[in-house]
């Protein structure tokens, strides 16, 4: 990476951090380019060199946050799981091993998560879930003999249910422990708490 590219990416990172800090203080719709630039200590021309509008910055900031999310998993996290190497009981992903990094991530980024789910369509979260389904959950369901036609229904049940529990937890300012939330999620799907 040359000096100009490095400067470009540093400016983008500064604007990501500025946006996320502003989201902690006010609604996304009320955040202006001027505020982002002042907080990030960059000028408006730098902002417009990178983005057309605040929504473009938000999309990129969320992508960066997702990258951070995947880095929190051990080498056996959902992005790297090799289904062929696992026993059936190891493919049940609603366990503390998989849920704890997710809940830690949500807790650290709760305001951003609220915006992300409020603006779900704009942020492309559904595309992320679709990718997870195709790369991870679909193959697991296939291994368990679940009919391909039923798989999307089962996945939407899991995803919307878990997202609903997590959103309620965020709305309550994450007062319950992550362990309590894992237990609630497991109870909802009738899996004994571990």
Secondary structure, 3 states (H helix, E strand, C coil): CCHHHHHHHHHHHHHHHHHHHHHCCCCHHHCCHHHHHHHHCCCHHHHHHHCCCHHHHHHHHHHHHHHHHHHCCCCCCCCCCCHHHCCHHHHCCCCHHHHHHHHHHHHHCHHHHHHHHHCHHHHCHHHHHHHHHHHHHHHHHHHCCCCHHHHHHHHHHHHHHHHHHHHHHHHCCCCCCHHHHHHHHHHHCCCCCC
